[in-house]
Amino acid sequence: MTEDLALLADAEGFIEADFIVSLLEAYGILYLVKRENPCAVNARYTIGPLAKHQIFVKAGDLEQAREILEAEPDPRDIPPG
């Protein structure tokens, strides 16, 4: 990615980050994920503030990426089955 990057979302953990990333992939939007704890061997087992993931997209894709996220239901808002 040679364009400037823009912060799309701060995810509270890997599940939320994976959800956002899967949506971006489905729409062909390139992204970069930055973990708060880059030294973690497996970030899936990190909890609390160190579990934070930042998801960046190209600045030119930011508006479309935001629209995609706003159109999808937040999985935390869906009551368990």
C-alpha positions in Angstrom: 0.0 0.0 0.0 1.6 3.2 -1.1 -1.3 5.5 -0.4 -1.8 7.2 3.0 -3.6 5.0 5.5 -6.6 6.0 7.6 -7.8 4.4 10.8 -11.1 2.6 10.1 -11.7 1.0 13.5 -10.3 0.1 16.9 -11.3 -3.5 17.6 -11.4 -4.7 21.2 -10.1 -8.1 20.3 -9.3 -10.7 17.6 -13.0 -11.7 17.1 -14.1 -8.2 16.4 -11.0 -7.6 14.2 -11.6 -10.8 12.3 -15.2 -9.8 11.7 -14.2 -6.4 10.3 -11.4 -7.8 8.2 -13.7 -10.5 6.7 -16.1 -7.8 5.6 -13.3 -5.8 4.0 -12.0 -8.9 2.2 -15.5 -9.6 0.9 -15.6 -6.2 -0.7 -12.0 -6.3 -2.0 -10.8 -3.5 0.3 -7.1 -3.8 1.3 -6.4 -3.3 4.9 -3.6 -3.4 7.5 -4.1 -4.6 11.1 -1.9 -3.3 13.9 -1.9 -5.2 17.2 -1.4 -3.3 20.4 0.8 -6.1 21.7 3.1 -6.9 18.7 5.3 -9.2 20.9 2.4 -11.6 21.6 3.1 -15.0 20.2 -0.6 -15.5 19.5 -2.7 -12.4 19.9 -5.8 -14.5 20.2 -4.9 -15.3 23.8 -4.2 -11.6 24.8 -6.9 -9.9 26.9 -7.7 -6.5 28.1 -6.1 -3.3 26.6 -3.3 -5.4 25.0 -5.9 -7.2 22.9 -6.7 -4.0 21.0 -6.4 -4.2 17.2 -6.3 -1.1 14.9 -7.6 -1.6 11.4 -6.4 0.7 8.7 -7.5 1.1 5.1 -6.3 3.3 2.2 -7.5 6.9 2.7 -9.4 6.7 -0.6 -11.3 3.6 0.6 -12.2 5.0 4.0 -15.7 6.2 3.2 -16.7 3.0 1.4 -15.3 0.9 4.3 -17.2 2.9 6.8 -20.4 2.5 4.8 -19.8 -1.3 4.8 -19.3 -1.4 8.5 -22.4 0.7 9.2 -24.6 -1.5 7.0 -23.6 -4.7 8.8 -25.1 -5.5 12.2 -22.7 -5.4 15.1 -22.3 -9.1 16.2 -22.3 -7.9 19.8 -25.8 -6.6 19.4 -27.3 -9.9 18.2 -28.9 -11.8 21.1 -27.6 -15.4 21.6 -29.4 -18.1 19.8 
